[in-house]
Amino acid sequence: MRRTAVVAALILLLAACTATPDDEPAGERWRPRPGVAWQWQLSGRLDTSVDVPVYDIDGFDHSKAAVTGLHRADRKVICYLSTGAWEDFRPDAEKFPRSVLGRGNGWKGERWLDIRRTDVLEPLMAARLDLCREKGFDAVEPDNMDGYRNRTGFDLSAGDQLRYNRLIARLAHDRGMAVGLKNDLDQIPDLVGDFDFAVNEQCAQYGECADLKPFVAADKAVFHVEYELPVSRFCADSRRLRLSSMLKKYELGVWRRAC
């Protein structure tokens, strides 16, 4: 009996030693839950003093050491990438042929991509996601994932967008990372099963936050920001909907005001 108890104790000890910090089974990707607090910083020097469990930062601009430092502070880290638009300031910009570059998307140096051309884009996006994995990111925020609703210069359909978004989700999952659906509200019912969380801008300003309910119902986080509304105009609804909401400035620097 005593030997059995000792063996059982050793098994429990081994299990405790091999558990991840968030009690996730080994090999499982991260799955953020509704209401978790976060920081989204895409410009300026990275400030790691914000006391929240999730950081969303630029995948190109930050090193593996920066990600490791956040992990040591018990934070999960999301890798921001543009997967639906070309950016002329990225180190891989010259690898994109002009045939896949469309109209500007409203941001300096950026143009929509022809997401139908997965023969060209899949290896380029796979390389970007490899970069996120090699730096140790837990998840990916792929941006500009709703080109079919914009004037891209290409005749993109809803079906084209669904196929491309699912491709990006699969590439992230194949690398052991979680992946978020950025905006693309109309396709949430079709894509909620393919993505691990959502990232949304200005759903309160445009009266669209209820469209994100399928993610919360699936026990998946919705990371949400507003830019133009005061917190008094959206935080009560955000808490009711269990969104992870905050007010930010458009440049997405350090400043934030959380609900």
C-alpha positions as CSV (number, residue, x, y, z in Angstrom):
1,M,0.0,0.0,0.0
2,R,2.8,2.4,0.9
3,R,4.6,1.7,-2.4
4,T,1.4,2.4,-4.3
5,A,1.0,5.7,-2.5
6,V,4.5,6.7,-3.3
7,V,4.1,5.8,-7.0
8,A,0.9,7.8,-7.1
9,A,2.6,10.8,-5.5
10,L,5.4,10.6,-8.1
11,I,2.9,10.6,-10.9
12,L,1.2,13.7,-9.6
13,L,4.5,15.4,-9.1
14,L,5.5,14.6,-12.7
15,A,2.2,15.9,-14.0
16,A,2.6,19.2,-12.1
17,C,6.1,19.6,-13.5
18,T,5.1,19.2,-17.1
19,A,2.0,21.4,-17.0
20,T,2.1,24.7,-18.8
21,P,1.7,28.0,-16.9
22,D,-1.9,28.2,-17.9
23,D,-2.7,24.6,-17.1
24,E,-3.0,23.8,-20.8
25,P,-2.2,20.2,-21.8
26,A,1.2,19.9,-23.4
27,G,0.9,20.6,-27.2
28,E,-2.4,22.4,-26.9
29,R,-2.6,25.9,-28.4
30,W,-3.7,28.8,-26.3
31,R,-7.4,29.6,-26.2
32,P,-8.2,33.0,-24.7
33,R,-11.5,33.2,-22.8
34,P,-14.1,36.0,-22.9
35,G,-13.3,39.0,-20.7
36,V,-9.5,38.6,-20.5
37,A,-7.7,41.9,-20.3
38,W,-5.2,42.9,-23.0
39,Q,-2.9,45.6,-24.4
40,W,-2.6,46.4,-28.1
41,Q,0.6,48.3,-29.0
42,L,1.7,48.6,-32.6
43,S,3.8,51.8,-32.4
44,G,6.4,53.4,-30.2
45,R,8.8,51.7,-27.8
46,L,7.2,48.6,-26.3
47,D,6.0,49.3,-22.7
48,T,5.8,46.0,-20.8
49,S,4.5,47.6,-17.6
50,V,0.8,47.4,-18.4
51,D,-0.5,44.8,-15.9
52,V,-2.6,42.6,-18.2
53,P,-2.2,38.9,-19.2
54,V,-2.3,39.4,-23.0
55,Y,-0.2,41.6,-25.3
56,D,-0.8,42.1,-29.0
57,I,2.4,43.5,-30.7
58,D,3.9,43.8,-34.2
59,G,5.4,40.5,-35.4
60,F,8.1,42.1,-37.5
61,D,9.1,44.9,-35.1
62,H,9.8,42.9,-32.0
63,S,12.4,40.2,-31.3
64,K,12.3,36.8,-29.8
65,A,13.8,38.3,-26.6
66,A,10.9,40.7,-26.3
67,V,8.4,37.9,-26.5
68,T,10.4,35.8,-24.1
69,G,10.4,38.8,-21.6
70,L,6.7,39.0,-21.8
71,H,6.4,35.3,-21.2
72,R,8.6,35.5,-18.1
73,A,6.0,38.0,-16.8
74,D,3.3,35.4,-17.4
75,R,1.8,37.1,-20.4
76,K,0.5,35.6,-23.6
77,V,1.7,37.4,-26.7
78,I,-0.2,37.8,-30.0
79,C,1.7,38.4,-33.3
80,Y,0.2,41.2,-35.4
81,L,0.6,40.6,-39.2
82,S,-1.1,42.0,-42.2
83,T,-2.2,39.0,-44.3
84,G,-4.7,40.7,-46.6
85,A,-2.7,43.8,-47.6
86,W,0.8,44.5,-48.8
87,E,3.0,46.9,-46.9
88,D,5.9,48.5,-48.7
89,F,7.9,48.9,-45.4
90,R,8.2,45.3,-44.6
91,P,11.4,43.3,-45.1
92,D,9.7,40.8,-47.4
93,A,7.8,43.5,-49.5
94,E,9.9,42.8,-52.7
95,K,8.8,39.1,-52.7
96,F,5.2,40.1,-53.6
97,P,4.7,40.3,-57.4
98,R,2.9,43.4,-58.7
99,S,0.2,41.2,-60.1
100,V,-1.2,40.6,-56.6
101,L,-1.2,44.2,-55.5
102,G,-4.4,46.2,-55.7
103,R,-5.7,49.5,-54.6
104,G,-4.5,51.3,-51.5
105,N,-6.4,50.4,-48.3
106,G,-6.3,53.9,-46.7
107,W,-3.0,53.5,-44.9
108,K,0.2,54.9,-46.2
109,G,2.3,52.3,-48.1
110,E,-0.4,49.6,-48.0
111,R,-2.3,48.0,-50.8
112,W,-4.9,45.3,-50.9
113,L,-3.8,41.8,-52.0
114,D,-5.5,39.5,-54.5
115,I,-6.4,36.8,-52.0
116,R,-7.6,34.5,-54.9
117,R,-3.9,34.0,-55.7
118,T,-3.2,31.5,-53.0
119,D,-0.5,30.0,-55.2
120,V,1.5,33.1,-54.6
121,L,0.3,34.2,-51.2
122,E,0.3,30.9,-49.3
123,P,4.1,30.5,-49.2
124,L,4.6,34.2,-48.4
125,M,2.1,34.0,-45.5
126,A,3.5,30.7,-44.3
127,A,6.9,32.3,-44.0
128,R,5.5,35.2,-42.0
129,L,3.7,32.8,-39.7
130,D,7.0,30.8,-39.4
131,L,8.5,34.1,-38.1
132,C,5.9,34.4,-35.4
133,R,6.4,30.8,-34.3
134,E,10.2,31.2,-34.3
135,K,9.9,34.2,-32.0
136,G,7.7,32.3,-29.6
137,F,4.4,34.0,-30.1
138,D,1.3,32.2,-28.8
139,A,-1.1,33.5,-31.3
140,V,-1.6,35.5,-34.5
141,E,-3.7,38.6,-35.3
142,P,-4.0,38.5,-39.2
143,D,-5.2,41.9,-40.3
144,N,-7.1,43.1,-43.4
145,M,-9.1,39.9,-43.6
146,D,-12.3,41.5,-45.1
147,G,-11.0,42.7,-48.5
148,Y,-14.1,41.4,-50.3
149,R,-16.1,44.2,-48.6
150,N,-13.8,46.9,-49.9
151,R,-12.6,48.5,-53.1
152,T,-9.5,46.3,-53.6
153,G,-9.1,46.5,-57.4
154,F,-10.0,42.8,-57.6
155,D,-13.4,41.1,-58.0
156,L,-13.3,39.3,-54.7
157,S,-16.3,37.3,-53.5
158,A,-17.4,36.2,-50.1
159,G,-16.4,32.7,-51.0
160,D,-12.9,33.9,-51.9
161,Q,-12.6,35.5,-48.5
162,L,-13.9,32.5,-46.6
163,R,-11.3,30.3,-48.4
164,Y,-8.5,32.7,-47.7
165,N,-9.3,33.3,-44.1
166,R,-9.6,29.5,-43.4
167,L,-6.2,29.1,-45.1
168,I,-4.6,31.6,-42.7
169,A,-6.3,29.9,-39.8
170,R,-5.0,26.5,-40.9
171,L,-1.4,27.9,-41.4
172,A,-1.5,29.3,-37.8
173,H,-2.9,26.1,-36.3
174,D,-0.4,24.0,-38.1
175,R,2.3,25.9,-36.3
176,G,0.7,25.5,-32.9
177,M,-0.5,29.0,-32.6
178,A,-4.0,30.4,-31.9
179,V,-5.5,32.8,-34.5
180,G,-8.0,35.6,-34.3
181,L,-10.6,36.8,-36.8
182,K,-10.0,40.5,-37.4
183,N,-13.3,42.4,-38.1
184,D,-15.1,40.5,-41.0
185,L,-18.3,40.6,-39.0
186,D,-20.6,39.3,-41.7
187,Q,-18.7,36.0,-41.9
188,I,-18.5,35.3,-38.2
189,P,-21.2,32.6,-38.3
190,D,-19.2,30.7,-40.9
191,L,-15.7,31.3,-39.4
192,V,-16.2,31.1,-35.6
193,G,-15.3,27.4,-35.7
194,D,-12.1,28.1,-37.5
195,F,-10.7,30.9,-35.3
196,D,-9.8,30.9,-31.6
197,F,-10.7,34.5,-30.8
198,A,-11.8,37.7,-32.5
199,V,-10.3,41.2,-32.8
200,N,-12.6,44.0,-33.5
201,E,-12.4,47.8,-34.1
202,Q,-15.3,50.2,-33.4
203,C,-18.2,47.7,-33.2
204,A,-19.8,50.0,-30.6
205,Q,-19.5,53.1,-32.8
206,Y,-21.2,51.3,-35.7
207,G,-23.7,49.4,-33.6
208,E,-22.2,46.0,-34.5
209,C,-21.0,44.5,-31.2
210,A,-23.9,42.0,-31.0
211,D,-22.6,40.4,-34.2
212,L,-19.7,39.1,-32.1
213,K,-21.9,37.0,-29.8
214,P,-21.0,33.7,-31.5
215,F,-17.4,34.0,-30.3
216,V,-18.5,34.6,-26.7
217,A,-21.1,31.8,-26.9
218,A,-18.3,29.5,-28.0
219,D,-16.2,30.6,-24.9
220,K,-13.8,32.5,-27.1
221,A,-12.4,36.0,-26.4
222,V,-13.4,39.1,-28.3
223,F,-10.6,41.7,-28.1
224,H,-12.3,45.0,-28.9
225,V,-11.2,48.7,-29.2
226,E,-12.9,52.0,-29.8
227,Y,-11.2,55.1,-30.9
228,E,-13.8,57.9,-31.0
229,L,-16.3,57.0,-28.3
230,P,-15.7,57.8,-24.6
231,V,-15.7,54.7,-22.3
232,S,-19.0,55.9,-20.9
233,R,-20.6,55.1,-24.3
234,F,-19.6,51.5,-24.7
235,C,-18.2,49.9,-21.5
236,A,-21.5,49.0,-19.9
237,D,-22.5,47.1,-23.1
238,S,-19.1,45.6,-23.4
239,R,-19.3,44.2,-19.9
240,R,-22.8,42.8,-20.6
241,L,-21.5,41.1,-23.8
242,R,-18.3,39.9,-22.1
243,L,-16.0,41.7,-24.5
244,S,-12.4,42.6,-23.7
245,S,-12.8,46.3,-24.5
246,M,-10.7,49.4,-24.2
247,L,-10.3,52.9,-25.7
248,K,-7.2,53.5,-27.7
249,K,-5.8,56.2,-30.0
250,Y,-5.5,55.4,-33.7
251,E,-1.7,55.1,-33.7
252,L,-2.1,52.2,-31.2
253,G,0.7,53.4,-28.9
254,V,1.0,52.7,-25.2
255,W,-2.0,54.7,-24.0
256,R,-5.1,52.8,-23.2
257,R,-8.2,53.2,-21.1
258,A,-9.8,49.8,-20.3
259,C,-13.4,49.1,-19.4
